[in-house]
Amino acid sequence: MEQNTELFEKIRKQFDFGPYPRVPIEKTPEDEFEKLYLHNLTTAYYIRNRQFISPESKLILDAGCGSGYKSLILAHANPGAKIVGVDISEKSVELAKLRLQHHGFNNVDFFTLSIEDLSELNLQFDYINCDEVLYLMPDVNKALQVMTSVLKPNGIIRTNLHSSLQRFIYYRVQKLFQLMGLMDDNPEEMEIGIVREIFDSLQDTVFLKNSAGEVEKPGKEPKTDEQILANYLLQGDKGYTIPELFRALEDANLELISMTNYRQWDIKALFKDPENLPVFLSLSLPEATIEEQLHLFELLQPVHRLLDIWCGHQGESQPFTPVSEWTDEDWQTATVHIHPQLNTPQVEAELKQCFQQLRPFSISQFLPITGVSPSALDITVTACVIPPLLKSPQSLASLVERWLQVQPLNLETLEPNEPEEIFKHLQSLLSGLEASGYVMLVQGS
Ligand SMILES: C[S@@+](CC[C@H](N)C(=O)[O-])C[C@H]1O[C@@H](n2cnc3c(N)ncnc32)[C@H](O)[C@@H]1O
């Protein structure tokens, strides 16, 4: 085992002492819609190729699964998939096993194993989730290479690194406590107590105390033991920048698919008038590579703790035409899918209520995605589009037909609605729903 060093043992001990996350075993993620959306394979595959795939029978690895809460989210979000979890902390693996069992998921396997030894499983995965782990590993490139070697062709890895620009203050705090010897062995209750005492005794004007948010304020909760361990005393924690992330991907023959929270990495949104940028930028930005644009963003606005990405084998992404550039012919041959995370009994129950009370359907309530404005669909529009999509994917022609049945007359003129007009109307409606993540539009099928 390559990582069998002093650091490896410290990390293992730390998570045996406090398996992460400390989420009660009974807690279900069923109402954590955004997390389910993020962990749903269909989301990532659509973003990569604008294709729709079902998670049925797919093999998913949760690499560094911890206490298994994310494995549980993966299992909920991907019905019919098999989940395999590995972690170096035996205590965490035990908890993960219990958790999935408690929630009735049997198509799962957990192993006490290092990511570096993944080849021992003799398995190839469709999707690898490696969340909040990579930044602890001594050799990120090596870890990515190993994961690449067990990723099927067209498979997708979701992983993340800590941002050195966003977390700079925590790295400074960690240095301080390393210097004091608090991280020489595994930090436990005693070390956590010492950290609290030191911050309490410092003057509020001390830079480190202030910047770490340790100055008491009304209504502000003190950090929990878990937060102290995960930030101030985290063994092996390292920070990275966008260029460093890109070099690590290149080294592992991987390519970026997208930031998972790509809607929050928009440089233009940082400007007062996004459509009227300073001339230098309006000329240079369109020429900049994705790496350059993301790096520019993190320098201007280092607000994201994680550089959280989907990536895949180099050269596998298939070209597609963005919906905004589709011709009428593209629309005519397209298939509309509702996001599977919206195809739930809760949505059906809410729709029933909306139809009975003739009130708008607040779609974003069931799929709230950060960066997407809350939205509600008018009840007639809802009736035209949502029920058929919940039954099966639809063509534009079938949605036009349904629209003409639900609303045969033009509301303004009371003349019969024209199919061509409805076709245009649907194009604009579906483009908006697609940009928000609620529907997926697949070309030529
Ligand atoms: C911060 S926790 C994240 C747990 C889980 N992925 C989550 O996001 O909730 C990091 C986990 O990575 C595990 N870990 C660290 N190095 C590892 C390695 N080389 N192989 C497998 N797991 C590792 C730790 O034991 C710990 O459970």
The ligand as an SDF file (V2000), in Angstrom:
LIG
                    3D

 27 29  0  0  0  0  0  0  0  0999 V2000
  -13.9830   14.2520    4.7290 C   0  0  0  0  0  0  0  0  0  0  0  0
  -14.3420   12.5610    4.6450 S   0  0  0  0  0  0  0  0  0  0  0  0
  -15.4800   12.4810    3.2870 C   0  0  0  0  0  0  0  0  0  0  0  0
  -16.4520   11.3340    3.3780 C   0  0  0  0  0  0  0  0  0  0  0  0
  -17.4980   11.2690    2.2820 C   0  0  0  0  0  0  0  0  0  0  0  0
  -16.9040   11.1380    0.9720 N   0  0  0  0  0  0  0  0  0  0  0  0
  -18.3770   12.4940    2.2990 C   0  0  0  0  0  0  0  0  0  0  0  0
  -18.1940   13.3940    1.4570 O   0  0  0  0  0  0  0  0  0  0  0  0
  -19.2740   12.5640    3.1380 O   0  0  0  0  0  0  0  0  0  0  0  0
  -12.8690   11.8840    3.9400 C   0  0  0  0  0  0  0  0  0  0  0  0
  -12.8610   10.3760    3.9280 C   0  0  0  0  0  0  0  0  0  0  0  0
  -11.8110    9.9460    3.0610 O   0  0  0  0  0  0  0  0  0  0  0  0
  -11.2230    8.7880    3.6220 C   0  0  0  0  0  0  0  0  0  0  0  0
   -9.8890    8.6110    3.0050 N   0  0  0  0  0  0  0  0  0  0  0  0
   -8.7740    9.3550    3.1550 C   0  0  0  0  0  0  0  0  0  0  0  0
   -7.7580    8.8930    2.4130 N   0  0  0  0  0  0  0  0  0  0  0  0
   -8.2360    7.7850    1.7910 C   0  0  0  0  0  0  0  0  0  0  0  0
   -7.6930    6.8400    0.8890 C   0  0  0  0  0  0  0  0  0  0  0  0
   -6.4280    6.9230    0.5070 N   0  0  0  0  0  0  0  0  0  0  0  0
   -8.4920    5.8610    0.4210 N   0  0  0  0  0  0  0  0  0  0  0  0
   -9.7860    5.7590    0.8140 C   0  0  0  0  0  0  0  0  0  0  0  0
  -10.3600    6.6200    1.6770 N   0  0  0  0  0  0  0  0  0  0  0  0
   -9.6100    7.6210    2.1530 C   0  0  0  0  0  0  0  0  0  0  0  0
  -11.2170    9.0910    5.1020 C   0  0  0  0  0  0  0  0  0  0  0  0
  -11.0590    7.9450    5.8800 O   0  0  0  0  0  0  0  0  0  0  0  0
  -12.5820    9.7520    5.2820 C   0  0  0  0  0  0  0  0  0  0  0  0
  -13.5850    8.8450    5.6090 O   0  0  0  0  0  0  0  0  0  0  0  0
  1  2  1  0
  2  3  1  0
  2 10  1  0
  3  4  1  0
  4  5  1  0
  5  6  1  0
  5  7  1  0
  7  8  2  0
  7  9  1  0
 10 11  1  0
 11 12  1  0
 11 26  1  0
 12 13  1  0
 13 14  1  0
 13 24  1  0
 14 15  1  0
 14 23  1  0
 15 16  2  0
 16 17  1  0
 17 18  1  0
 17 23  2  0
 18 19  1  0
 18 20  2  0
 20 21  1  0
 21 22  2  0
 22 23  1  0
 24 25  1  0
 24 26  1  0
 26 27  1  0
M  CHG  2   2   1   9  -1
M  END
$$$$
